[in-house]
Amino acid sequence: MFGVLKSFLRLTMIGVLAVSVAGCSGFSIFGSQKITEEEIIPADVLYDKAIEQVESDRLISALKTFEKLERQHPYSEYSERSRLMNVFIHARTGNYTKTILSADRFLALYPSSPDAPYAMYMKGAAQYNQIKDITRDQQNAEDAIATFQAIINSYPNSRYAKDAKERILVAKDQLAGKEISVGRYYLGNKQYTAAINRFRAVVENHETSTHVEEALLRLTESYLALGLVNEAKTAAAVLGHNFPSSKWYEDAYKLLQKQGLAPEVQQGNWLSDR
């Protein structure tokens, strides 16, 4: 038995040595493999070729050429422009994930670049373009707001600051819509306290939102359901003061009227200063 074991170990060691020798000599027991080295092309030639491909709308080919440029000449004078073009191409082809990743990479490598505002804006636009309807998760809206706010804070005089402000308003309106959607769900299930928290969030955090009117009506409705008359009267009064011609105010007024009440601001209520 021990003789068989020794023979097995001997054969195993011979096999290991054979593979090791083959690896060291550049040969494989499965046959030789020819390794072809990549031709090194001057950086300016690659850059010009990539730009020509972009101009002729061959974006995927251009992306590969820019990647070759970065690989072959990572420290050339064309590297910064090449990486910025990666951001542009990914955005043009609708690959939002890669747009964000390439923008983050550019900003990490060239934080003081005059093109940093553009890279940051393209990142924010990619996040913005992925915002889903109000019934879905709104993480993209939150991320877009953060990125656009960073543009406003860091580059207030850039050409992108104005558009960033406008997009923030839209994204915040989306967040408010999400709060309204969840609040309606709680209200429909008679979870009034949870509903009130959602509607309050709209009024407190999204004052410029188009959803504020509905939030105030829903607050009136929720407070009445809990018997919190003063809070309900105040919510309706604030709604009427800010949106006197609103359909939502008309509905809130009717809700109070059914109980012999009328809109009236009650001092000391959190809504009284609005």
N, C-alpha and C positions, 0 to 999 in steps of 0.2 A: 504493500500500500504506500509506504513512504517512498519507494522507488518511483512509483507513478507520479506522486506529488512533486518529486524533484524534477522529473522530466517535464512536467507541466510548467513549473516555474522557470526552468531553463529556456523553454520555447517562448514563454511570455517575455522574458528579458531580451531574447534575440529580436523579437518583434518590436519592442520599444526602442532598442538600439538602431534597428533598421529605419524606423520612422524618424528618429533623431538625426541620423546621418543624412537621410534624404532631405530633411528640412534644412540642415546646415549647408548642404551642397547645392541647394536651389532646385532640387528635383523632388518629385512626389512619387510615391509608389503607385499612384493612380494615373501617372502621366505628367508630362511637363506642361506648365502654363506660362504663356508669354504675357509679360506685363508691358503694356504700352503707356509711355509717359505722355501727359497732356502737353500739347504744343503751347508754349508761352507766347502770347500775342501782346504787343505793346498796349499799354493802358489807353492811350488816346485813340488807337484804332478800334478797340473794343467799345469805347464810349461812343464814338461817332457811329459805329454800326448799330448800337442799341438805340440811339436817338433816331436814326433813320428808320428802324423797325417801329418805333413808337409813332413816328409821323405817318407811316403807312398802315397804322392800326394793327400791326402784328405784335400785339402786346405780350402774348405768352413767349414768343421768341425773344422779344426785348428783355423780358424778365430773366430768361436764361442767360442772355448775354451780360446783363448787369451782374448776375450772380457769379459768372465766370470772371468778370472784372474784379469783383470783391475778393474772389478766391485767389486769383493770380497776383493781384496788386492791392493788398489790404491797406497799405499805407500811402497809396498814390494820391495825387492832387484831385483825382476824380472820385475817390471813395465817398466823400460826403455827398456829392451830387448823385452818385449811383444809388446810395441808400435812400435818398429822398425820392428818387424816381421809383424805387420799390414801393414806397407808400402810395404814390400816385397811381401806379399800375394796379395794385391790389384794390384800390378804391374804384378805379374805372371798371374792373372786372367783377365788382360786387362781392369780393371776398372780404367781408367785414372783419372776420377774426384775424386774418393776416394783415389787414390794414392797421388794426390796433397794435398788433405785435411789432410790425415794422416801424410804426410811428414811435412806440415806446423805445425801441432800439435806437432810432435816430436821436431822440431826445436825450437818451442816456449817454450817447457818444458825443453829441454836439449840442449841449444845453445852451451855449451862447451863440449858436448859429443864427444869422438873420432869417433863416427859413424855419426856425423853431416854432413861430406862431402858426405857420402853415401846417406843419406836421401835427401840432396839437389840435388844430381845427379839423384836420382830416380824421383824427382819432375820434373827436367828439361827434363828427358827422356820421362815422361808422356806428357809433353807439346809438345815436339818434335814429338812424335808419332801421335799427333793429327793435325799436319800441313796439310793443304789441298792444292789442286792444285792452281796454280797462278790466276785462275779466281775467287777464293773465298777469303773471308776475311782472313787476315794473322795475326790475333791477337795471335794465338798460336805460330807462328814463333817469334814474338816480345817477348812474354813471355819466350820462351825457351832461346833466346839470353840473356835476362836479368838474368835468373837463372844460365846459364852456365858461364856468365861473373862473377857472384858473386862467383862461385866456384874458378875461376882463381884468383880473387882478394883476397879471404879469405883463400883459401887452395892451393896456387900455387905449393906446393910440393906433393900434394896428388896424388894418382893413377888415379884420375878422371880428373885432369886438362888437360892432353893431349887430351883426347877424347872430353872434353868440347870445346877445341879450334877447333877441326875438325867439330864438330856439329854446332858451331857458323858460320863457313864458309858456310855450307850447308843451314842453316836457312837464312843467309843474302842473299845468292844467290836466295832463294825463294822470299825474299822481293824485290830484284832487278827485278826478273821475273814479279812480280805483277806490278811494276812501268812500265815496258816495255809493259805489256798487256794493261794497262790503257792508256799509251802514244799512242800506236797503234790505240786505239779507237778514241782518240782525233784527231790524224793525219788523220784517215780515214774520219772524219767528218769535216775536214778543220779547226779545232780549234787549229791552229798552236802554239799559245802562251801557251795554256794549255799543249799541247804535249811536247813542249820544256822544260817546268818545270819538267815534269816527266822524260824525258831523261837526263836532267841535274842532277836530283837526283841520277840516277844510276851512272853517271860518278863521281859525287862528294862524294857520301856516300858509294858506293859499288865498289871501284876500283879493288878489287880482284874477282869480280863476272864474270861469263862466259857471262854475258849479256852486258858488257861494249862495245864490238865491235859493236853490233847491235845498242846500244844507240848512238854511235858516227855517224853511218850511218844515223840514223833517225834524228839526229840533223842537219846533212848536208842537208838532204831532207827538213826539216822544215824551216831552215834558208833560203834556196833557194826559197821556196814558199812565204816567206815574203819579199824577195828581199834583205836580209841581206847577201850580198856576202862575205864580209870579215869573218864573223862568220862561214859561210858555208865552206870557204876555210880552215880556221883554224881547224874546226872539222875534216875535211877529212885528213888534214896534220897530226894531232895528231893520228888519226886512222892508217894512213900509217906508222908513226914512230914507234908505239907500236906493230902493227900487220901487217907487210908488206906483209905477204903471205895470209892474210885473204880474204875470199870471200866478206866480208862486205866492205873492203877497195876497192876491185875491183869495186863493185857497186857504192861506193861513188865517185870514180875517174871518172866513166862513167857519173854520174849525172853532175859533174862539166864540163866535156869535152863537153857535149851537149850544154853548154852555153859558150863555148870558154874559160873556166876557168881551173885552175890547183890548186892542194892542195898547200897551203902556209900559214905558221903561221904568223898571224898578231899580233904584239905586242900590249899589252893593253887589249887583249881579255882574258876573264876568263880562257880559255883553253890553253893559250900560255905557261903557266908554267907547263903543264902536259906532 
